[in-house]
Amino acid sequence: MCYLFFFFKQKTAYEIKECDWSSDVCSSDLVTGADELEPGKALLAGPVRVIPQELPHVECRSIDVELPHSDGSADSVLRELTAEIGGDWTDAVVAHRGRWRWVRDFVPVRYENKDPTGPGSRLRDGGVYLITGGLGGIGLLLAEYLAGTVPGAKLALMGRSGPAALDDPAARAKREAVERMRQAGAHVLVEAADVSDVDQVRGAVERIRDQFGAIHGVIHSAAIPGGGLIQASAVETSPAEFAPKVIGTCVLDEVFKDAGLDFMLLCSSQSAHLGGVGRVAYAAANAFQDACARYDHLRGRGRTLSVNWDRWENVGMASAGDNDRAPADPGSEGMSAAEAVDAFARLLAEARDPQVIVSMREYRQVVAYSKRQKLDTLEHPRPARAEAHARPEMATPYAAPSSLPERRIAEVWAGVLGLDHVGLHDRFNELGGDSLLGLQVLQGLRESMAVELKIGRASCRERV
């Protein structure tokens, strides 16, 4: 099912109340529905979504206002903010425009047409299509769809490693996918370029044009999973996660601003709305892509579509165990490859809105669940079991914990990591720990030792 992102108007009678301390984030020109839109401000969405999930006692909301003209009074804006912050509202995203208070909602839509080259489709016979992250799981899957459905398709698969990625002995699946595309009748070119480097992208685009001619469409699927708690490692990991989705989107917009593209499809994620523990930078980067698509429509071009994908099961980052990490309803499944490709076909054939959410579940329920997902609700650490894995070989010699506190800490570590034992000087990250497992360790230590522990920048690296 697909969902459209929009705001609806609601008349409001303002009542001024005494303001309590609030963690609300105020902005201007952040949301659609305004005459102006500044996509860079959409990066605020990451902290607004994730802070309440990582810090259970903190609530955050996004309040967007319309600033007065240079000769106008700010009294009305201050009155709106005072009423909003001091009121009993629970809406996570709000926009004030004059007499109107807008809140975000999601409306289900169904796209029936999936004819890849029929009337109204964004695809054309013999079309030339550039796919960033083209040798990644999602890029390859979408490229194979184009190869099998667009007669005479010319596909340029761009990635940081380029053709070298096909020469890697472990890249058999990638080589086989490229060969299947060629057998289907597509022309395939593999190009090396970092999408966040404008000079590299310009060079790759020129080479593609020299061989294939004008480029008709761009699919931007490049991404870096990253991840890290705000208090622990988000400062270090954010630039890497921003590179493909934030800088890369800006680079592509600049390179193709006068190219007359039929479409530019941005592979965003539901994390933009749902956040997720350890996903502050990833959520922010996806929200930025969504804002860029809306900004493109405000400029009257209407070529850009940002798709907030549901999880792709066993494809791309999901196949590496990352699985997007947006808070999903327990027991829910993401999209299969076939379901994802079917949605892709329908979007290219029919969607004309700047932003569409693809969800396997009723999305309002998904958003409601994400609001309840906090650090304290994470599953308890697994108890050590007989079938637990053996401790891996490490440079640090094994030293058995001796005191009672050391043994309890080691037991919690072992339970979370699925190991039969943990040494006194072992390092958490070297045992396979990450930020999310670190949260489970903290929860286990709170219960086992009746202590309150804070998240520190070295919380996942400290020895037992």
Buried (B, 14 or more C-beta within 10 A) or exposed (E): BBBBBBBEBEEBEBEEEEBEEBEBBBBBBBBBBBEEBEBBBBBBBBBBBBBBBBBEEEBBBBBBBBEEEEEEEEEBBEEBBBBBBBBEBEBBBBBBBEEBBBBBBBEEBEBEBBBBBEEEBBBBEBBBBBBBBBBBBBBBBBBBBBBBBBBEBBBBBBBBBBBEBBEEEEBEEBBEBBEBBEEBEBBBBBBBBBBBBBEBBBBBBEBBBEEBEEBBBBBBBBBBBBBBBBBBBBEEBBEBBBBBBBBBBBBBBEBBEEBEBBBBBBBBBBBBBBBBBBBBBBBBBBBBBBBBBBBBBBEEBBBBBBBBBBBBBEBBBBBEEBBBBBBBBEEBEBBBBEBBBBBBBBBBBBBEBBBBBBBBBBBBEBBEBBBEBBBEEBEEBBEBEEEBEEBEEEEEEEEEBEEEBBBBBBBBBBBBBBBEBBBBEBBBEEBEBBBBBBBBBBBBBBEBBEEEEEBEBEBBBEEB
